[in-house]
Amino acid sequence: MHQQLITLLALIIISFSIGLWFQKRYSEISQPFSVALGKFTLTVIIPYSILTSIWQLPKIEAQLFYLPLVGVGVIFLGALVGFVTVKLKRLQPKQAGALVSVTSFYNLGALGNLCAFFIFGESGVAIVALYKLCEELIYFGGIYPYARKCGDQHFKQGKSAFWRDPIFLAAISAISIGLLLNISGFNRPMIIGDINQYVIPLGSLMMVFSVGLTFNLRGGERWKKLAIQVSVFRAFLSPAIAMLLITVFDLWAVYDGLAAKVCILLSVMPTGFTSTIPTVLYRLDSDLANTAWFYSYLAFFIAFPITVALL
């Protein structure tokens, strides 16, 4: 387990560093390359991983359908941390929209998939897919409108109808087809398992690389203290709410404890790669958003090994 953890963290750092190097070396194409790579990964590779992972689950237990509610609870906790901080610190609207976006978004699809696969294998990836089922509904139905209200750019972002978003459609299609194949009785070809040993981590690392292509950090000193406070609170409160909901829905024994372990692991994920998009769309405080994004990853690198050791 320790070797897997070290390998995983090393791959994340290396992929991100290569992205930073590419951005510096080929700055003129790094932005469009990042967008194209991200779209391909989120609409093709990760949905393929979800579909084939759900297909191979030994048995679809009814309690698995409580997993999205655990995910909703954790995301709401992240949003609550943002709203409470906004109130206590009396932040301006542009800062409020930026901070709530960062605290609400969790990196479930790319980093969550990668961590679950390395620690728990393909069954972990299947649990991730169900856990994050309502993610887009909350983001596009609640967080984006709030961010738009806080900003001074009131054009439509093109994703207000979350059910039309290509990423959401790809994810929900993959889950539906995977469930149908699972209950159909058709056995998954053995070769898919061999292929997934490479495809699943590759897809997630491509997303990490794509973030490195565009990442920059400004305003670090001004917002450093606030970003650290928010990141620490979210990193420790999210597992607590996850464990509470696991108890409420009686999920501790599902798949011999696998479902509960994956849920707890996902609760310590850092903010999502796309959490700064509302900031760009609605001209919010990008310095605050980027700083909070950065420190959420520092908190993740501390909380993640501790969580894995306790699972």
C-alpha positions as CSV (number, residue, x, y, z in Angstrom):
1,M,0.0,0.0,0.0
2,H,2.8,2.4,0.9
3,Q,4.5,1.8,-2.5
4,Q,1.2,2.3,-4.3
5,L,0.7,5.6,-2.5
6,I,4.2,6.9,-3.2
7,T,3.8,5.9,-6.9
8,L,0.4,7.6,-7.2
9,L,1.6,10.9,-5.6
10,A,4.8,10.8,-7.8
11,L,2.8,10.3,-11.0
12,I,0.5,13.3,-10.1
13,I,3.4,15.6,-9.4
14,I,5.3,14.5,-12.5
15,S,2.3,14.9,-14.8
16,F,1.6,18.4,-13.4
17,S,5.3,19.4,-13.7
18,I,5.5,18.3,-17.3
19,G,2.4,20.4,-18.0
20,L,4.1,23.4,-16.4
21,W,7.2,22.8,-18.5
22,F,5.2,22.5,-21.7
23,Q,3.3,25.7,-20.8
24,K,6.6,27.6,-20.4
25,R,8.1,26.1,-23.5
26,Y,5.1,26.3,-25.8
27,S,3.0,29.1,-24.3
28,E,1.3,30.0,-27.5
29,I,-0.5,26.6,-27.8
30,S,-0.7,25.5,-24.2
31,Q,-4.2,27.0,-23.6
32,P,-6.0,25.4,-26.7
33,F,-4.1,22.1,-26.1
34,S,-5.3,22.0,-22.5
35,V,-8.9,22.6,-23.5
36,A,-8.8,19.9,-26.2
37,L,-7.1,17.4,-24.0
38,G,-9.5,18.0,-21.1
39,K,-12.6,17.6,-23.3
40,F,-11.3,14.4,-24.9
41,T,-10.5,12.9,-21.5
42,L,-13.8,13.9,-19.9
43,T,-16.0,12.8,-22.8
44,V,-14.2,9.7,-24.0
45,I,-11.6,8.1,-21.7
46,I,-13.2,8.6,-18.3
47,P,-16.7,7.5,-19.5
48,Y,-15.1,4.4,-21.0
49,S,-13.5,3.7,-17.7
50,I,-16.8,4.2,-15.9
51,L,-18.7,1.9,-18.2
52,T,-16.3,-1.0,-18.2
53,S,-15.8,-0.7,-14.4
54,I,-19.5,-0.9,-13.6
55,W,-19.9,-3.8,-16.0
56,Q,-17.5,-5.9,-14.0
57,L,-19.0,-5.4,-10.5
58,P,-19.9,-8.8,-9.1
59,K,-23.4,-7.7,-8.1
60,I,-25.3,-4.4,-8.1
61,E,-26.5,-4.0,-4.6
62,A,-29.6,-1.8,-4.0
63,Q,-27.7,0.2,-1.3
64,L,-25.3,1.5,-4.0
65,F,-28.0,3.9,-5.1
66,Y,-27.5,5.8,-1.8
67,L,-24.0,6.7,-2.9
68,P,-25.0,9.9,-4.9
69,L,-26.6,11.2,-1.7
70,V,-23.3,10.8,0.1
71,G,-21.6,12.8,-2.7
72,V,-24.3,15.5,-2.5
73,G,-23.8,15.8,1.2
74,V,-20.0,16.3,0.8
75,I,-20.4,18.8,-2.0
76,F,-22.9,20.8,0.1
77,L,-20.4,20.8,3.0
78,G,-17.8,22.3,0.7
79,A,-20.3,25.0,-0.4
80,L,-21.2,25.6,3.2
81,V,-17.5,26.2,4.1
82,G,-17.4,28.8,1.4
83,F,-20.6,30.6,2.4
84,V,-19.7,30.7,6.0
85,T,-16.3,32.1,5.2
86,V,-17.9,34.7,3.0
87,K,-20.1,35.8,5.8
88,L,-17.5,35.8,8.5
89,K,-14.9,37.6,6.4
90,R,-17.4,40.0,4.8
91,L,-16.1,39.3,1.4
92,Q,-17.2,41.4,-1.6
93,P,-19.5,39.7,-4.2
94,K,-16.6,39.1,-6.7
95,Q,-14.6,37.4,-4.0
96,A,-17.6,35.5,-2.7
97,G,-18.4,34.0,-6.1
98,A,-14.8,32.9,-6.6
99,L,-14.4,31.3,-3.2
100,V,-17.7,29.4,-3.1
101,S,-16.9,28.0,-6.6
102,V,-13.6,26.7,-5.4
103,T,-14.8,25.2,-2.1
104,S,-17.8,23.6,-3.8
105,F,-16.1,21.8,-6.7
106,Y,-14.3,18.5,-5.9
107,N,-11.9,16.7,-8.2
108,L,-13.9,13.5,-8.4
109,G,-13.8,12.6,-12.1
110,A,-10.0,12.8,-12.8
111,L,-8.1,12.6,-9.5
112,G,-10.9,10.7,-7.7
113,N,-10.8,8.1,-10.4
114,L,-7.1,7.8,-10.3
115,C,-6.9,7.5,-6.5
116,A,-9.7,5.0,-6.4
117,F,-8.1,2.9,-9.1
118,F,-4.7,2.8,-7.6
119,I,-6.0,2.0,-4.1
120,F,-9.0,-0.2,-4.8
121,G,-8.9,-1.3,-8.5
122,E,-11.7,-1.1,-11.0
123,S,-14.4,-1.6,-8.5
124,G,-13.3,1.6,-6.9
125,V,-13.8,3.4,-10.2
126,A,-17.4,2.1,-10.4
127,I,-18.1,3.4,-6.9
128,V,-16.7,6.8,-7.9
129,A,-19.1,7.0,-10.9
130,L,-22.2,6.4,-8.7
131,Y,-20.9,8.7,-5.9
132,K,-20.6,11.7,-8.3
133,L,-23.9,11.1,-10.2
134,C,-25.5,14.4,-9.0
135,E,-22.3,16.5,-9.3
136,E,-23.2,18.3,-12.5
137,L,-26.7,19.0,-11.2
138,I,-25.3,20.9,-8.2
139,Y,-22.6,22.7,-10.1
140,F,-24.5,23.8,-13.2
141,G,-27.8,24.2,-11.4
142,G,-26.6,26.0,-8.3
143,I,-23.0,27.1,-8.2
144,Y,-22.8,28.6,-11.7
145,P,-25.9,30.8,-11.2
146,Y,-24.6,32.0,-7.9
147,A,-21.2,32.9,-9.4
148,R,-23.0,34.7,-12.3
149,K,-25.0,36.7,-9.8
150,C,-21.8,37.7,-8.0
151,G,-20.0,38.8,-11.1
152,D,-20.4,41.7,-13.6
153,Q,-20.5,39.5,-16.7
154,H,-24.1,38.3,-17.2
155,F,-23.9,36.4,-20.4
156,K,-25.1,32.8,-20.4
157,Q,-22.2,30.4,-19.9
158,G,-23.8,27.8,-22.3
159,K,-24.2,25.1,-19.6
160,S,-27.2,26.4,-17.6
161,A,-29.0,23.3,-18.7
162,F,-26.7,20.7,-17.2
163,W,-28.5,17.8,-18.9
164,R,-27.2,19.2,-22.3
165,D,-23.6,19.4,-21.2
166,P,-21.5,16.9,-23.2
167,I,-19.5,15.9,-20.1
168,F,-22.7,15.1,-18.1
169,L,-24.3,13.3,-21.1
170,A,-21.1,11.1,-21.5
171,A,-21.0,10.3,-17.8
172,I,-24.7,9.4,-17.4
173,S,-24.6,7.4,-20.6
174,A,-21.6,5.4,-19.4
175,I,-23.3,4.7,-16.0
176,S,-26.5,3.6,-17.7
177,I,-24.9,1.3,-20.3
178,G,-22.6,-0.1,-17.6
179,L,-25.5,-1.0,-15.4
180,L,-27.4,-2.6,-18.3
181,L,-24.4,-4.7,-19.2
182,N,-24.0,-5.7,-15.6
183,I,-27.5,-7.0,-15.1
184,S,-27.7,-8.5,-18.6
185,G,-25.6,-11.4,-17.7
186,F,-23.0,-10.9,-20.4
187,N,-19.5,-11.4,-19.1
188,R,-17.0,-8.7,-19.8
189,P,-14.2,-9.8,-22.1
190,M,-11.0,-10.5,-20.1
191,I,-8.9,-8.3,-22.4
192,I,-10.8,-5.2,-21.2
193,G,-9.3,-5.7,-17.7
194,D,-5.8,-5.8,-19.1
195,I,-6.5,-2.6,-21.2
196,N,-7.9,-0.8,-18.2
197,Q,-4.8,-1.2,-16.2
198,Y,-3.3,1.4,-18.5
199,V,-6.3,3.4,-19.8
200,I,-7.8,4.4,-16.4
201,P,-4.6,5.9,-14.9
202,L,-3.7,7.4,-18.3
203,G,-6.9,9.3,-18.6
204,S,-6.6,10.8,-15.1
205,L,-3.0,11.8,-15.6
206,M,-3.9,13.5,-18.9
207,M,-6.2,15.7,-16.9
208,V,-3.5,16.5,-14.4
209,F,-1.2,17.3,-17.3
210,S,-3.8,19.6,-18.9
211,V,-4.1,21.6,-15.7
212,G,-0.3,22.2,-15.7
213,L,-0.6,23.6,-19.2
214,T,-2.6,26.6,-17.9
215,F,-1.9,26.9,-14.2
216,N,-0.6,30.2,-12.7
217,L,-0.6,31.5,-9.1
218,R,-1.1,35.2,-8.4
219,G,-2.2,37.1,-5.3
220,G,-0.7,34.4,-3.0
221,E,0.3,36.6,-0.1
222,R,-3.0,38.6,0.1
223,W,-5.2,35.5,0.2
224,K,-2.8,32.9,1.7
225,K,-4.2,32.9,5.2
226,L,-7.8,32.7,4.1
227,A,-7.0,29.9,1.6
228,I,-5.2,27.8,4.2
229,Q,-8.1,28.1,6.6
230,V,-10.7,27.2,4.1
231,S,-8.6,24.2,2.7
232,V,-8.0,22.8,6.2
233,F,-11.6,23.1,7.3
234,R,-12.9,21.4,4.1
235,A,-10.3,18.7,4.3
236,F,-11.3,17.7,7.8
237,L,-15.0,18.3,7.8
238,S,-15.7,16.6,4.5
239,P,-14.7,13.1,5.8
240,A,-16.8,13.7,8.9
241,I,-20.0,14.4,6.9
242,A,-19.2,11.4,4.6
243,M,-18.9,9.0,7.6
244,L,-22.1,10.4,9.1
245,L,-24.0,9.8,5.8
246,I,-22.5,6.4,5.4
247,T,-23.9,5.5,8.8
248,V,-27.3,7.0,8.1
249,F,-27.6,5.0,4.9
250,D,-26.0,1.9,6.4
251,L,-23.3,1.6,3.8
252,W,-20.4,0.3,5.9
253,A,-20.8,-3.3,4.9
254,V,-21.5,-2.8,1.2
255,Y,-18.9,-4.8,-0.9
256,D,-17.1,-5.7,2.3
257,G,-16.6,-2.1,3.2
258,L,-15.3,-1.0,-0.2
259,A,-18.1,1.5,-0.9
260,A,-17.6,3.3,2.5
261,K,-13.8,3.4,2.0
262,V,-14.1,4.9,-1.5
263,C,-16.6,7.5,-0.2
264,I,-14.3,8.6,2.6
265,L,-11.3,8.7,0.1
266,L,-13.3,10.9,-2.3
267,S,-14.2,13.3,0.5
268,V,-10.6,14.5,0.9
269,M,-10.2,15.2,-2.8
270,P,-9.0,18.8,-3.6
271,T,-10.9,21.3,-5.5
272,G,-11.8,20.4,-9.1
273,F,-9.7,21.4,-12.1
274,T,-12.7,23.4,-13.5
275,S,-13.4,25.3,-10.3
276,T,-11.9,28.5,-11.6
277,I,-14.0,28.5,-14.8
278,P,-16.8,30.5,-13.2
279,T,-14.2,33.1,-12.1
280,V,-13.1,33.6,-15.7
281,L,-16.6,33.6,-17.1
282,Y,-18.0,36.2,-14.7
283,R,-14.9,38.3,-14.0
284,L,-14.7,37.3,-10.3
285,D,-11.6,37.6,-8.1
286,S,-9.1,35.3,-10.0
287,D,-6.3,35.9,-7.4
288,L,-8.5,34.5,-4.6
289,A,-9.7,31.6,-6.8
290,N,-6.2,30.6,-7.9
291,T,-4.7,30.9,-4.4
292,A,-7.5,28.8,-2.8
293,W,-7.2,26.2,-5.6
294,F,-3.4,25.9,-4.9
295,Y,-3.7,25.5,-1.1
296,S,-6.5,22.9,-1.5
297,Y,-3.9,20.7,-3.2
298,L,-1.4,21.2,-0.4
299,A,-4.1,20.2,2.1
300,F,-4.9,17.2,-0.1
301,F,-1.2,16.0,-0.1
302,I,-1.4,16.0,3.7
303,A,-4.9,14.6,4.2
304,F,-4.8,11.9,1.6
305,P,-1.9,9.7,3.0
306,I,-3.5,10.0,6.5
307,T,-6.8,8.9,5.1
308,V,-5.4,6.0,3.2
309,A,-3.5,4.8,6.2
310,L,-6.6,4.8,8.3
311,L,-8.9,3.0,5.8
